[in-house]
Amino acid sequence: MNLKPYREALALPGLRSLLLVSVLARIPLTATGVVLTFHVVLDLGRGYGAAGLVGAASTVGAALSSPLLGRLVDRRGLRPVLLLTTLAEGVFWASAPTLSYPVLLPAAFLAGLLALPVFSVVRQSVAALVPAERRRPAYALDSMSVELSFMVGPALAVALATTVSPRFTMWAVGGGIVASGIGFWLLDPPTRSADEPVGPHRKVPRREWLTPRLLAVLAVSLAATLVLGGTDVAVVAVLRAGGEVGWTGAVLTAWAVASLVGGFAYGAVTRSLSPLVLMATLSLTTIPVGLGGAHWWLLCLALVPAGALCAPTIASTSDAVSRLAPASVRGEAMGLHGSAVTVGIALGAPLAGAVIDASAPLWGFAVTGAIGVLVALAVLPVELRHRRQPAAPTPDPELAPATL
């Protein structure tokens, strides 16, 4: 395995501290969904549908605000946005455990609108810290750090909620999110590279940078996370139908480990891979996963090919957005990428659930995977049209075009 790309990327000033802080900061953020579910079901005595509405309200708010917060970062800088969102998070999580359900629902939406933009900020900062030719291993490390956070955060929240109380866990998660905001405020990672202007700049109209190619990358990002969100639900359904629901944690862990291995391999290869090809392959390998549901260990094996493509697909879309968007609007572009990822996950889970309720668990994998393939076919003409265009000379590697 070629480790040189990782050594070169990690030797860049500021990247190690950014990745370390991002892992710690994302842990409480990944626990918000499960802790809100526990609170609504156990403390407020509501059903899982009501808990899902709270999560959906927060998700919709975050999806709407992500590009807006990114634009604020572009225009006002990172620290004012971190101050605003950290204060909003502190107010919400301090009061949420005491709110009645009718008040909690709109409060969750408002909290989503002012959610701490850690995911998009980290990806924007990676683009500022890392030259274009070294971003692939850097974004691979970022995707792997996300995977680690999702492995740790929800598990810690479940353990704390079941051993202490959901209400205390909400305060603990809120404290962790506020600490994350403070940590990023102190770190103050750059959002522009040293050779990019930080002062007043010409406003770039959206029609100049929100091109069909960038829209295609956003569609690929949405489709990839839709497949991942559907897979998450389908795994639980298949294991429950087979009477092996107790193995759910082991299967999801195996899936995450496969993603980590795939992400590491993606960052070490010498040639970049197209986000479109990665997402299409992810979708194709997801379609037959349900056939391995007879036993939990067969399901683990069936998930390995698709799992190995999770982190590479997300990393490649982040890299593509960083190359296609001008530096002056990179925050807004990364916000749009974050919205696409969020919407994909939000759509994938209920879509797979509806399919499973109407048919059988294995169709949860098949249908969401098929949707990913259809999206790949829909955006394929954009890629083919780009490849047919003559390449313009790009002496500066930072200006080299991204391949969809």
N, C-alpha and C positions, 0 to 999 in steps of 0.2 A: 504494500500500500504506500502510495506516494504522500508523505507528510509535508513536503516542501511548501505547498500552497498554504497550509495552516500555519506553518512556522513564519512564513513571510507576512501573512495577514496579522497574526497576533503580535508581531514585532512592531506594528504601526502604533504610534503613540495614541493612547486613549481608548483603543478598542477593547483591551482586556478588562479595564475597569467598567466600560459600558456594558459588556456582556455579563459581567459578574453582578452588577447592580440590577440589570434587567431580569436575571433569573430570580433574584430575591424579590424584586418588585412585582413580578407576575404571579408569584405563588398566591398571595391573598386575592388577586383579581380573578384567578381561575377557580377560586372557592366560592365566589358570590352566588352562582346559580344553585349549588347544592345547599348552601346555608339558608338562602331564602326559601327554598322548598321545605326544608326541615321546620323553619319558623312558621310558615303558613299552615303546614299540616299539623304539627305537634302543638305549637303555642296558640295559634289562632283557631285550631279545630276545623280548618277548611279542607277541601279535597285537593287531589293532585291537579285537577283542572284549574282550580283557583290559583294554585301555586304556579302553574304554567303561565297563567295570564300575567302574573307579576314579573316573571322572567321575561316574557315577551315584551311587556311594556318597557323594561329596562333595555332590552336589545334594540327595540325600535328607536328609542331615544338615542342610543349610542350610534346606530347606523345613520341617523339623520345628522347628528352633530359632528361626526368624525371629520368630514371634509371642511366643515366650518371652523373647527378648532385648528385644523391644519393650516387654513388660510390665515387665522390669527397668528399662528407661529411664524408664517412667512412674513407677515407685515409688522408684528409687534415684538417678535422674539419669543423664546421658549419660556423664560421665567414668569412673565405675566400670566401666561396660560396655565402653567403649573400652579401658580398661586391661586388662581380662580378655581380650578378644578379640585385642588386639594382641599380648599375650604368647603366647597360644595359637598365633596365626599365625606368630610368630617361631620358636617351638619346632618347629612342623610343617615349615616351609620350610627351616629349618637342617638338619633331620635327614632329610627325605624323600629327597634324592638318594642317601643311603647305605642306605636300607631295602630289604630284599628284597620281592618282590611280595606274598607272603602277609602281611607286616607292613604294607606300604603301603596295602593295601585297607582294613583297619579304621582305620588312622591317617587316611586321607582322610575317612572317615565322621566321626570325632571332630573333625577340623579343620572339616568342614562345620557341625557342631553349634556350634562356637565361631568361625564365620566373621565377619569384620569387617562389621558391618551398615550399610555406607555407603549403599546404595541406599535402604533404608527410613528411615534417619536423615535423609538429605537431604530426602526428601519430607515427613517430619514437621517438619523445621526450616522448610521453605518455608511450611507452614501456620501456623507460629508467627510468622514474619517478615512475612507478606503478608496483608492483610485479604482477606476472602472474595471481595469484588467484583473484586480484582486478581489472583486466583490463576491464572486461565486462562493469561495470558501467562507467568507465573512457572513454571507446570508445563510449558508448552510449551518454555521455555528449558531446563528440567531434562531433558525428553525428548530435546531436540536435543543436549544435552551427553552423554547416554548414547550416542546414535548416534555422536558424534565419538569417544568412548572406544572403542567397538567397532570403529571404522574403524582406529584407531591401535594399540591394545593387541595384538591377535592378530598383526597384520602385523609389529610390532616383535619379538614373541616368535619368530615363524617365522624372521625374518632373523637373529636372534641365535643361535637353535638350530642353524641350518644353517651359519653362518659360524664359530661358536665351538664350542659343544657344548650338548646339552640339559641336562646337569647344571649347567653354569655358568648357563644361562638360568633354571633353577629357583631358584638362589640369588639371581639378579638380581630375579626376580619377587617372591620372598619379601621381599627388601630393600625393594622398592617398596611392598609391602603394609604392612610395618611402618612405613615412612616415612609412608604414608597415615594409619595409625592415630595416629601422633604428631602429624601435621598437624591432624587433626580434634580431638585432645585439646587442642592449643594454641588452636585456633580456638574450641572449645567453643560451637558454635552453639546458640541457644535451642531448646528443645523445647516451650515454652509462650509465648504472646504476652504482652505487658506487662499486658494486662487479664485474664489468666487466672491463677488461684491456683497458686502453686508449692509451698505448704506442704501439710500434711495435708488430705486431702479425703475426702469420702464415697465408699466403694467402690461403683462402678456395676455392678450385676449384668449379666452378658452378655446376658441375655434383654431388657434394656432398650435395648442398643445394637446387638447382633448381630441386626438385624431382617431380614425377608425382602428389603427393598430393598438393604441392605448385602451380604447374601449374593448377591443378583443381580449387584451390581457386581463382586464377587469372581469369580463365574462368567463374567462378560463378560471380565474380565482374563485368566482362565485360557484361555478360548477364543481370545482375540486372540493370545496368545503361542504357543498350540498351532498356530495357522495360520502364524505367523512361523517357528516351529521347523520345521514341515513344509516350508515354502517354501525354507528354507535348504538342506535335503537334496535337494529336488526339482530345484532349480537345477543342482546338481552332477550329478545323474543325467541330466537332459535334455541338458546340454552334453557329458557323457561319451558318451551314446548317439549324439550327432551328430558326434562326433570333434572337438569344439571345447572340450575341458576346459581348455585353456590360457587361455581367455577368462573363466574363472570369477571371477577377481579383478575384472575390468572389469565384469562383470554385477552382482556383489554391491555394488561401489562405486556403480554407477548406481542400484541399489535403495536404498542408504543415502542418496545425494544426494536422491532423490525424497522420502524420509522427512524429511530436513532441510527441504526446501522446504515440504512439507506441514505440518510442525510450526511453521514460521515463519508460514505463512498462518493456521493455527489460532489462534495467539496474537494475531494482528493483527485478526481479525474482531471485530465488535461484539456478536455474539450467540453464546452458548454452544451447543454441539452435544451431543446426548445420546450417552453412551458406547455405549448399545445400538445406536443408529443407525450410529455410526461403525464398531463392530465388525461389524455385519451387512453394511455396505457393503464393508468390508475383505474379509470372507469371500466375498461375491458376486464381487468383482473378482478374487479369487485363483483361483476355479474355472477360468476359461478360459485362465490364463496359459500352461499347457503347450502350447497350440496355437501359440504363438509360438516354439517350440523349434527350428525348422528352421535358424535361424542365430542367432548370439549377439546380433546387434544387434536382431533381431526380439524376442528374449526380453527385452532391455532395455526396449524400447518397451512390451511386454505387461506388464511389472512396474511401470510408472510409476503407473497408477491405484492399485493396491494399496499400492505403496511410499509414495505420498503420504499414505496413511491410517495408517501405522504409528505415527509419533510422536504424531499427534493422538489416536489411540485410547488409548494408554498414558497420555498426559497427562490426558485426560478422566476416566479411571478413578481416577487419583491425586487429582484435584480432587474427585471425587465422594466418595471415602473420607474425605478431609479434612473435608468438610462434614457427612457423616452420623455420624461418630464424635465423641463428646464429647472435650474436650481432655484429660481425665484418663486416657483409655484410647487416645489417638490413636497412641501408640507401638505398642501391641498390634495395633490395627487396621491400621496401615501394615505391621506385620510379617505379618499375614494377607494383605495385598495383595501383599507381596513373595513370600510362599509361593505364592500363586496364579500369579503371573508365572513363578516358577521351575518349578513343576510343569507349567505349560503348555508351556514350552520343552522340558522333559525328556520329555513325552509326545509332542509333535509330531514330533520328529526320528525316533524309532524307529517311530512309527506310519506316517509317510510312507515310511520305508525298507521296512517290511514290505509296504505296498501296492505299492510300485515293484517289489520282488522278485517279487511274485505276478502283476503285470500289466505295466504300462508306465510310464515316467517321468512322463508327463503326468497320470496318475491320482494322483500324489502331491499335486499342486496341487488337483485336483478333490475328493478325499476329505477332506483337511484343511479346505478351504474349505467343503465341505458340512457338516462337523461344526460349524463356526462358525455357519453359518446355523441349524442345528438348535438350538444353545444359545440363539441369539437368539430363536427361536420359543418355546423353553421358558420363558424369563424374561419374555417379552412380557406375559403376564397380570399380573405384578407391576407393571410400568410402567402398564398400562391401569388397574389398580385404584387406583394412586396418583393418576393424573390425574382419576379420577372422584370422589376425595375432595375436599370443600371445603377450600380453602386457609385455614389459620389465619393471623391477623395476625402479621407478623414485623417489628416496627419496627427491630430490630437486624439489619443486613445480615449480620453474622457468623452469625446463627441462621437465615438463609434456607435453605429446603430445597433439597437437590441434586436435579437431575433425572437419572433413570437413562437 
